[in-house]
Amino acid sequence: MDALLDAALDAAGRATPRIMIVPTAVARHRPELAVAHGRDAFERAAGRRGRAIDIAALQLLSREGAEQPARQQLDRLEDAHLIHLPGGDPDLIPTVLRGTPAWAAIRLAVSAGACLAGASAGAMAMAERLWTSSGRMDGLGMVSGYAVLPHFTLERLPAWRRVVDDARPLGWIGIDEQTVLISQSGSTWRVAGRGLVRIFAAGIDEPMVVARAGETIQLP
């Protein structure tokens, strides 16, 4: 979480960084555990930096909750410096958040300079399309023209393409284990974590971009 905390610190400037954990992808499992792990990791990272943080969670676990959040909850989202979407079930984030006031608040925060970080299913959901256990579905479109393959291995790419590219070929973003892709502004994304991020053009098996922690990626 150190790299994510650094992103929050950059966005906050001299202010205390405000971090929101949104565990939508684990709504079917134990969201409170995902929040506890995230909170602990951020607080330990803040301790290593000697910085105070303002961290909270928004339990957007159902469509109804995302459509009718309290005004105070929307304010917390809009004012966040970092919004973290942990991993879980890929279908839940688009299903719960798409077209809701909660998603509008997240988009507003990003447009104001906040970082939106997605891990695993959180990263998949930001793309144009994604894989689910029931087949492909539309993502949230933060990364138009691409799909995301987390826990990346080259061996998995052809099978995922057969499912997700069936409607129209897409570029692919392959993200290694223990690696996070952070939205900074517009088409600029930063890699954090231990592994690599690879960018594949539609229908091409060799990556056109390979980036590691601290490096940025420009997506058209």
Secondary structure, 3 states (H helix, E strand, C coil): CHHHHHHHHHHHCCCCCEEEECCHHHCCCCHHHHHHHHHHHHHHHHHHHCCCCEEEECCCCCHHHHHCCCHHHHHHHHCCCEEEECCCCCCHHHHHHCCCHHHHHHHHHHHCCCEEEECCHHHHHCECEEEECCEEEECCCCECCEEEECCCCHHHHHHHHHHHCCCCCCEEEEECCCEEEEEEECCEEEEEECCEEEEECCCCCCCCEEEECCCEEECC
